[in-house]
Amino acid sequence: MDLGAVTELPRQALKETWIRTVSADGLPGVQFSEPAGDPGLFGPGSAIWHVHSDVVCLVGGLSGLLLGALHQPTMHGTNQHSSYSDDPLARLGRTASFVNAMTYGSLPVIEKTCDMVKKMHKRVNGAMPDGRQYDANDDDQLIWTGMTQAYSVMRAHLRYHPDPLEGERIDEYYSQYAQFAINLGATKPVPSSRAEVDEYFRQMRPLLTFAEETAELADFFRKPFGPDLASKAGGLIIMRAAFDTLPSWAQRLYGIRSANRAIELQRRIDSRLTRQAAKGLLATLRWGLGEPEIQIEARNRINAEPAGATASAS
């Protein structure tokens, strides 16, 4: 019996399920293989490549969505112009497509993708019932959306990655992720280090609230969703890990943490079980998926000779 062939069957099934789940709807024009020799914004060896190449980003990305929803104008603007409940997998796919384009894409792909997102953001503006304004292209909105993602992905990375970043490499990651908001048009300073990110959230905390729209989002994501039973079961573990990854002050807003000692003891037990299940699932996903194909394509693009280089050299 060919054991390699036997193990390849579940590996391929796992990869197909993953692609259906996180790549349901990508942004048009996003590719990673051209033009030859284009370095993109970062490259092999960068902190952001190391972090974003791992499946734990799914936990961090969903946790970042939950953290971002505590800012009421952001949550209201999202609800007025799109709905996670209509097609959560498509929304997840578009977000992942943007992050991948910025991380691994060539400079022309990054420019086109940012122009596309800016145009999409132009439609996301208005006023809340209490008169507060929201605008997806506003500096504060761009920075909030970017920082909640970067901060949450890093928290998940440090908890679950088998080889997590340390020290100045974490600062490097934040500095690189800041380029996302800058390329989307942010003109205010974007937090670019551990100290700046911590100070940013310290300043933002008084502005956050658990509003009705946030509660609806939380209720939705506590229910399993996905194209099949395997996706739903895995998704439930991932979502529990996403809630568990939230910082303590955000968990208190979500009602996850309590002053009641019995409730808090049960939360700690649930947290341990969630982390054990998530570690097992993420290890299985790493085995099944291997190195991301888009990272391989991007590295090959960067290492390839630009068109016409050979002719000009001769």
C-alpha positions as a LaTeX table, in Angstrom:
\begin{tabular}{lrrr}
\hline
Residue & $x$ (\AA) & $y$ (\AA) & $z$ (\AA) \\
\hline
Met1 & 0.00 & 0.00 & 0.00 \\
Asp2 & 1.28 & 3.46 & $-0.93$ \\
Leu3 & 1.07 & 5.34 & 2.40 \\
Gly4 & 1.92 & 8.59 & 0.65 \\
Ala5 & $-1.13$ & 8.27 & $-1.56$ \\
Val6 & $-3.31$ & 7.38 & 1.43 \\
Thr7 & $-2.28$ & 10.46 & 3.39 \\
Glu8 & $-2.58$ & 12.66 & 0.28 \\
Leu9 & $-6.34$ & 11.99 & 0.02 \\
Pro10 & $-7.34$ & 13.65 & 3.33 \\
Arg11 & $-4.73$ & 16.36 & 2.76 \\
Gln12 & $-6.30$ & 17.28 & $-0.59$ \\
Ala13 & $-9.82$ & 17.19 & 0.87 \\
Leu14 & $-8.72$ & 19.50 & 3.67 \\
Lys15 & $-7.14$ & 21.91 & 1.22 \\
Glu16 & $-10.27$ & 22.01 & $-0.93$ \\
Thr17 & $-12.47$ & 22.68 & 2.11 \\
Trp18 & $-10.15$ & 25.48 & 3.23 \\
Ile19 & $-10.21$ & 27.13 & $-0.20$ \\
Arg20 & $-14.01$ & 26.99 & $-0.32$ \\
Thr21 & $-14.19$ & 28.56 & 3.13 \\
Val22 & $-11.68$ & 31.44 & 2.97 \\
Ser23 & $-11.51$ & 32.10 & $-0.78$ \\
Ala24 & $-15.20$ & 32.19 & $-1.59$ \\
Asp25 & $-15.03$ & 35.62 & $-3.22$ \\
Gly26 & $-11.72$ & 37.36 & $-3.99$ \\
Leu27 & $-11.16$ & 40.85 & $-5.35$ \\
Pro28 & $-10.79$ & 40.97 & $-9.16$ \\
Gly29 & $-7.31$ & 41.31 & $-10.59$ \\
Val30 & $-5.46$ & 39.99 & $-7.55$ \\
Gln31 & $-2.64$ & 37.66 & $-8.67$ \\
Phe32 & 0.86 & 37.01 & $-7.39$ \\
Ser33 & 2.97 & 35.74 & $-10.31$ \\
Glu34 & 3.49 & 38.88 & $-12.41$ \\
Pro35 & 5.37 & 40.99 & $-13.33$ \\
Ala36 & 8.61 & 39.06 & $-13.04$ \\
Gly37 & 11.12 & 40.61 & $-10.68$ \\
Asp38 & 8.62 & 42.93 & $-8.96$ \\
Pro39 & 9.45 & 43.04 & $-5.22$ \\
Gly40 & 6.07 & 44.14 & $-3.89$ \\
Leu41 & 6.06 & 46.01 & $-0.59$ \\
Phe42 & 7.83 & 43.38 & 1.52 \\
Gly43 & 9.24 & 40.02 & 0.51 \\
Pro44 & 10.64 & 36.70 & 1.80 \\
Gly45 & 12.08 & 37.03 & 5.28 \\
Ser46 & 9.82 & 39.93 & 6.25 \\
Ala47 & 7.85 & 39.77 & 9.49 \\
Ile48 & 4.54 & 40.14 & 7.65 \\
Trp49 & 5.26 & 37.21 & 5.32 \\
His50 & 6.09 & 35.05 & 8.33 \\
Val51 & 2.87 & 35.97 & 10.15 \\
His52 & 0.48 & 35.90 & 7.21 \\
Ser53 & 1.69 & 32.58 & 5.84 \\
Asp54 & 0.12 & 30.71 & 8.77 \\
Val55 & $-3.48$ & 29.54 & 9.19 \\
Val56 & $-3.70$ & 31.20 & 12.61 \\
Cys57 & $-4.43$ & 34.45 & 10.75 \\
Leu58 & $-8.02$ & 33.22 & 10.39 \\
Val59 & $-8.40$ & 33.30 & 14.17 \\
Gly60 & $-6.78$ & 36.73 & 14.35 \\
Gly61 & $-8.76$ & 38.15 & 11.45 \\
Leu62 & $-12.10$ & 37.13 & 12.93 \\
Ser63 & $-11.06$ & 38.37 & 16.36 \\
Gly64 & $-10.14$ & 41.68 & 14.72 \\
Leu65 & $-13.59$ & 41.86 & 13.17 \\
Leu66 & $-15.15$ & 41.41 & 16.63 \\
Leu67 & $-12.85$ & 44.04 & 18.12 \\
Gly68 & $-13.60$ & 46.48 & 15.31 \\
Ala69 & $-17.34$ & 46.04 & 15.84 \\
Leu70 & $-17.06$ & 47.69 & 19.27 \\
His71 & $-16.66$ & 51.05 & 17.51 \\
Gln72 & $-20.27$ & 51.96 & 16.84 \\
Pro73 & $-19.85$ & 54.25 & 13.77 \\
Thr74 & $-17.73$ & 51.56 & 12.06 \\
Met75 & $-20.26$ & 48.85 & 12.88 \\
His76 & $-23.21$ & 50.99 & 11.76 \\
Gly77 & $-21.52$ & 51.92 & 8.49 \\
Thr78 & $-20.80$ & 48.27 & 7.77 \\
Asn79 & $-24.40$ & 47.29 & 8.47 \\
Gln80 & $-25.81$ & 50.04 & 6.28 \\
His81 & $-23.80$ & 49.06 & 3.23 \\
Ser82 & $-23.25$ & 45.31 & 3.56 \\
Ser83 & $-24.21$ & 42.40 & 5.76 \\
Tyr84 & $-22.09$ & 39.58 & 7.12 \\
Ser85 & $-25.20$ & 37.47 & 7.54 \\
Asp86 & $-26.09$ & 37.64 & 3.81 \\
Asp87 & $-22.90$ & 35.84 & 2.76 \\
Pro88 & $-20.24$ & 35.68 & 5.48 \\
Leu89 & $-17.88$ & 33.52 & 3.43 \\
Ala90 & $-17.87$ & 35.99 & 0.53 \\
Arg91 & $-17.13$ & 38.86 & 2.90 \\
Leu92 & $-14.33$ & 36.86 & 4.51 \\
Gly93 & $-12.94$ & 36.02 & 1.07 \\
Arg94 & $-12.81$ & 39.68 & $-0.01$ \\
Thr95 & $-11.06$ & 40.72 & 3.19 \\
Ala96 & $-8.51$ & 37.90 & 2.85 \\
Ser97 & $-7.99$ & 38.83 & $-0.80$ \\
Phe98 & $-7.12$ & 42.42 & 0.13 \\
Val99 & $-4.70$ & 41.37 & 2.88 \\
Asn100 & $-3.02$ & 38.86 & 0.56 \\
Ala101 & $-2.72$ & 41.43 & $-2.24$ \\
Met102 & $-1.03$ & 43.91 & 0.10 \\
Thr103 & 1.24 & 41.25 & 1.61 \\
Tyr104 & 2.32 & 39.29 & $-1.45$ \\
Gly105 & 1.20 & 41.24 & $-4.52$ \\
Ser106 & 3.36 & 43.15 & $-6.99$ \\
Leu107 & 3.38 & 46.95 & $-6.86$ \\
Pro108 & 0.91 & 47.28 & $-9.81$ \\
Val109 & $-1.47$ & 44.80 & $-8.16$ \\
Ile110 & $-1.26$ & 46.69 & $-4.85$ \\
Glu111 & $-1.96$ & 50.02 & $-6.56$ \\
Lys112 & $-4.97$ & 48.66 & $-8.47$ \\
Thr113 & $-6.33$ & 46.87 & $-5.41$ \\
Cys114 & $-6.08$ & 50.01 & $-3.26$ \\
Asp115 & $-7.79$ & 52.10 & $-5.95$ \\
Met116 & $-10.58$ & 49.52 & $-6.08$ \\
Val117 & $-11.05$ & 49.51 & $-2.30$ \\
Lys118 & $-11.04$ & 53.33 & $-2.17$ \\
Lys119 & $-13.86$ & 53.40 & $-4.73$ \\
Met120 & $-15.80$ & 50.81 & $-2.72$ \\
His121 & $-15.28$ & 52.91 & 0.41 \\
Lys122 & $-16.71$ & 56.01 & $-1.27$ \\
Arg123 & $-20.16$ & 54.43 & $-1.00$ \\
Val124 & $-19.74$ & 53.77 & 2.74 \\
Asn125 & $-20.55$ & 57.09 & 4.36 \\
Gly126 & $-23.47$ & 58.72 & 6.10 \\
Ala127 & $-24.82$ & 59.61 & 9.52 \\
Met128 & $-25.95$ & 57.54 & 12.48 \\
Pro129 & $-29.35$ & 58.19 & 14.09 \\
Asp130 & $-27.62$ & 60.27 & 16.78 \\
Gly131 & $-25.92$ & 62.43 & 14.17 \\
Arg132 & $-22.42$ & 60.97 & 14.31 \\
Gln133 & $-20.81$ & 60.71 & 10.90 \\
Tyr134 & $-19.08$ & 57.68 & 9.40 \\
Asp135 & $-16.90$ & 57.49 & 6.31 \\
Ala136 & $-14.86$ & 54.41 & 5.36 \\
Asn137 & $-12.22$ & 56.60 & 3.67 \\
Asp138 & $-11.79$ & 58.81 & 6.76 \\
Asp139 & $-8.39$ & 58.61 & 8.46 \\
Asp140 & $-9.82$ & 57.48 & 11.79 \\
Gln141 & $-11.86$ & 54.70 & 10.18 \\
Leu142 & $-8.95$ & 53.47 & 8.06 \\
Ile143 & $-6.62$ & 53.38 & 11.06 \\
Trp144 & $-9.19$ & 51.72 & 13.33 \\
Thr145 & $-9.95$ & 48.99 & 10.80 \\
Gly146 & $-6.27$ & 48.34 & 10.13 \\
Met147 & $-5.16$ & 48.40 & 13.76 \\
Thr148 & $-7.90$ & 46.08 & 15.02 \\
Gln149 & $-6.81$ & 43.54 & 12.41 \\
Ala150 & $-3.06$ & 43.90 & 12.97 \\
Tyr151 & $-3.39$ & 43.82 & 16.77 \\
Ser152 & $-5.70$ & 40.79 & 16.77 \\
Val153 & $-3.66$ & 38.83 & 14.23 \\
Met154 & $-0.56$ & 39.45 & 16.33 \\
Arg155 & $-2.32$ & 38.30 & 19.53 \\
Ala156 & $-3.39$ & 35.08 & 17.81 \\
His157 & 0.06 & 34.65 & 16.25 \\
Leu158 & 1.81 & 34.92 & 19.62 \\
Arg159 & $-0.60$ & 32.43 & 21.18 \\
Tyr160 & $-0.79$ & 29.76 & 18.48 \\
His161 & 2.13 & 30.01 & 16.04 \\
Pro162 & 4.81 & 27.30 & 16.50 \\
Asp163 & 7.58 & 29.88 & 15.85 \\
Pro164 & 6.21 & 33.28 & 16.96 \\
Leu165 & 7.94 & 36.61 & 16.40 \\
Glu166 & 9.74 & 38.26 & 19.28 \\
Gly167 & 10.85 & 41.77 & 20.26 \\
Glu168 & 11.69 & 44.13 & 17.40 \\
Arg169 & 10.28 & 41.68 & 14.86 \\
Ile170 & 6.83 & 42.38 & 16.31 \\
Asp171 & 7.48 & 46.10 & 15.81 \\
Glu172 & 8.51 & 45.30 & 12.24 \\
Tyr173 & 5.16 & 43.58 & 11.68 \\
Tyr174 & 3.19 & 46.57 & 12.95 \\
Ser175 & 5.29 & 48.94 & 10.85 \\
Gln176 & 4.62 & 46.84 & 7.74 \\
Tyr177 & 0.89 & 46.48 & 8.42 \\
Ala178 & 0.67 & 50.28 & 8.83 \\
Gln179 & 1.41 & 50.48 & 5.10 \\
Phe180 & $-2.08$ & 49.08 & 4.42 \\
Ala181 & $-3.81$ & 52.16 & 5.85 \\
Ile182 & $-1.23$ & 54.51 & 4.35 \\
Asn183 & $-1.73$ & 53.04 & 0.87 \\
Leu184 & $-5.50$ & 53.42 & 1.30 \\
Gly185 & $-5.04$ & 57.14 & 1.90 \\
Ala186 & $-4.53$ & 57.61 & 5.65 \\
Thr187 & $-2.70$ & 60.88 & 6.28 \\
Lys188 & $-2.63$ & 60.80 & 10.09 \\
Pro189 & 0.23 & 58.90 & 11.76 \\
Val190 & $-0.53$ & 55.17 & 11.83 \\
Pro191 & 0.66 & 53.21 & 14.92 \\
Ser192 & 3.78 & 51.31 & 13.87 \\
Ser193 & 5.20 & 49.63 & 16.99 \\
Arg194 & 4.07 & 47.74 & 20.09 \\
Ala195 & 4.22 & 50.87 & 22.21 \\
Glu196 & 2.27 & 52.96 & 19.69 \\
Val197 & $-0.38$ & 50.27 & 19.21 \\
Asp198 & $-0.85$ & 49.88 & 22.97 \\
Glu199 & $-1.20$ & 53.65 & 23.37 \\
Tyr200 & $-3.64$ & 53.80 & 20.47 \\
Phe201 & $-6.00$ & 51.30 & 22.07 \\
Arg202 & $-5.65$ & 53.01 & 25.44 \\
Gln203 & $-6.97$ & 56.17 & 23.79 \\
Met204 & $-9.71$ & 54.37 & 21.87 \\
Arg205 & $-11.16$ & 52.35 & 24.75 \\
Pro206 & $-13.41$ & 55.14 & 26.13 \\
Leu207 & $-15.01$ & 55.42 & 22.65 \\
Leu208 & $-16.01$ & 51.75 & 22.43 \\
Thr209 & $-19.38$ & 50.27 & 23.30 \\
Phe210 & $-21.35$ & 47.06 & 23.01 \\
Ala211 & $-24.22$ & 48.35 & 20.86 \\
Glu212 & $-27.22$ & 46.45 & 19.54 \\
Glu213 & $-25.61$ & 45.99 & 16.12 \\
Thr214 & $-22.50$ & 44.59 & 17.78 \\
Ala215 & $-24.63$ & 42.14 & 19.75 \\
Glu216 & $-26.30$ & 40.96 & 16.53 \\
Leu217 & $-22.90$ & 40.36 & 14.92 \\
Ala218 & $-21.70$ & 38.42 & 17.98 \\
Asp219 & $-24.84$ & 36.26 & 18.00 \\
Phe220 & $-24.40$ & 35.51 & 14.31 \\
Phe221 & $-20.78$ & 34.44 & 14.63 \\
Arg222 & $-21.50$ & 32.20 & 17.59 \\
Lys223 & $-23.48$ & 29.96 & 15.22 \\
Pro224 & $-21.70$ & 27.52 & 12.89 \\
Phe225 & $-21.58$ & 28.38 & 9.19 \\
Gly226 & $-19.76$ & 26.96 & 6.20 \\
Pro227 & $-20.29$ & 24.89 & 3.03 \\
Asp228 & $-20.25$ & 21.50 & 4.81 \\
Leu229 & $-20.24$ & 19.82 & 8.22 \\
Ala230 & $-16.44$ & 19.78 & 8.46 \\
Ser231 & $-16.28$ & 23.52 & 7.80 \\
Lys232 & $-19.01$ & 24.21 & 10.34 \\
Ala233 & $-17.32$ & 22.14 & 13.05 \\
Gly234 & $-13.93$ & 23.73 & 12.40 \\
Gly235 & $-15.49$ & 27.17 & 12.13 \\
Leu236 & $-17.09$ & 26.81 & 15.54 \\
Ile237 & $-13.68$ & 26.12 & 17.10 \\
Ile238 & $-12.11$ & 29.02 & 15.20 \\
Met239 & $-14.84$ & 31.44 & 16.29 \\
Arg240 & $-14.55$ & 30.40 & 19.93 \\
Ala241 & $-10.80$ & 30.96 & 19.65 \\
Ala242 & $-11.48$ & 34.38 & 18.08 \\
Phe243 & $-13.64$ & 35.47 & 21.03 \\
Asp244 & $-11.03$ & 34.04 & 23.41 \\
Thr245 & $-8.26$ & 36.04 & 21.65 \\
Leu246 & $-9.94$ & 39.37 & 22.41 \\
Pro247 & $-8.13$ & 41.43 & 25.08 \\
Ser248 & $-9.67$ & 41.33 & 28.55 \\
Trp249 & $-11.17$ & 44.83 & 28.27 \\
Ala250 & $-12.94$ & 43.86 & 25.04 \\
Gln251 & $-14.14$ & 40.58 & 26.55 \\
Arg252 & $-15.73$ & 42.55 & 29.37 \\
Leu253 & $-17.66$ & 44.64 & 26.82 \\
Tyr254 & $-18.83$ & 41.43 & 25.15 \\
Gly255 & $-19.91$ & 40.05 & 28.52 \\
Ile256 & $-17.42$ & 37.18 & 28.31 \\
Arg257 & $-15.70$ & 38.16 & 31.55 \\
Ser258 & $-17.64$ & 38.62 & 34.75 \\
Ala259 & $-17.14$ & 39.85 & 38.31 \\
Asn260 & $-19.02$ & 36.74 & 39.45 \\
Arg261 & $-16.37$ & 34.26 & 40.64 \\
Ala262 & $-18.28$ & 31.13 & 39.60 \\
Ile263 & $-18.94$ & 32.49 & 36.10 \\
Glu264 & $-15.34$ & 33.61 & 35.74 \\
Leu265 & $-14.06$ & 30.18 & 36.82 \\
Gln266 & $-16.20$ & 28.53 & 34.16 \\
Arg267 & $-14.89$ & 31.01 & 31.57 \\
Arg268 & $-11.31$ & 30.06 & 32.43 \\
Ile269 & $-12.11$ & 26.37 & 32.05 \\
Asp270 & $-13.83$ & 27.02 & 28.71 \\
Ser271 & $-10.84$ & 29.11 & 27.61 \\
Arg272 & $-8.40$ & 26.28 & 28.26 \\
Leu273 & $-10.57$ & 23.81 & 26.35 \\
Thr274 & $-10.95$ & 26.27 & 23.46 \\
Arg275 & $-7.20$ & 26.79 & 23.21 \\
Gln276 & $-6.49$ & 23.07 & 23.25 \\
Ala277 & $-9.06$ & 22.44 & 20.50 \\
Ala278 & $-7.78$ & 25.37 & 18.44 \\
Lys279 & $-4.15$ & 24.20 & 18.71 \\
Gly280 & $-5.16$ & 20.76 & 17.48 \\
Leu281 & $-7.22$ & 22.13 & 14.60 \\
Leu282 & $-4.54$ & 24.61 & 13.52 \\
Ala283 & $-1.87$ & 21.89 & 13.59 \\
Thr284 & $-4.08$ & 19.73 & 11.37 \\
Leu285 & $-4.62$ & 22.62 & 8.97 \\
Arg286 & $-0.87$ & 23.30 & 8.77 \\
Trp287 & $-0.30$ & 19.63 & 7.92 \\
Gly288 & $-2.99$ & 19.67 & 5.26 \\
Leu289 & $-2.25$ & 22.99 & 3.61 \\
Gly290 & 1.53 & 23.32 & 3.70 \\
Glu291 & 3.09 & 26.53 & 2.43 \\
Pro292 & 0.47 & 28.83 & 0.84 \\
Glu293 & 0.47 & 28.65 & $-2.95$ \\
Ile294 & 0.25 & 32.44 & $-3.19$ \\
Gln295 & 3.45 & 32.79 & $-1.16$ \\
Ile296 & 5.24 & 30.35 & $-3.48$ \\
Glu297 & 4.00 & 32.30 & $-6.52$ \\
Ala298 & 5.09 & 35.61 & $-4.99$ \\
Arg299 & 8.57 & 34.32 & $-4.12$ \\
Asn300 & 9.01 & 32.91 & $-7.63$ \\
Arg301 & 7.91 & 36.26 & $-9.09$ \\
Ile302 & 10.38 & 38.20 & $-6.96$ \\
Asn303 & 13.25 & 35.85 & $-7.81$ \\
Ala304 & 12.48 & 35.79 & $-11.54$ \\
Glu305 & 14.42 & 38.03 & $-13.92$ \\
Pro306 & 12.38 & 40.98 & $-15.18$ \\
Ala307 & 11.24 & 40.79 & $-18.80$ \\
Gly308 & 13.98 & 42.03 & $-21.12$ \\
Ala309 & 16.70 & 41.82 & $-18.45$ \\
Thr310 & 18.61 & 39.07 & $-20.27$ \\
Ala311 & 18.47 & 40.89 & $-23.60$ \\
Ser312 & 19.64 & 44.21 & $-22.13$ \\
Ala313 & 22.48 & 42.47 & $-20.24$ \\
Ser314 & 23.78 & 40.95 & $-23.47$ \\
\hline
\end{tabular}
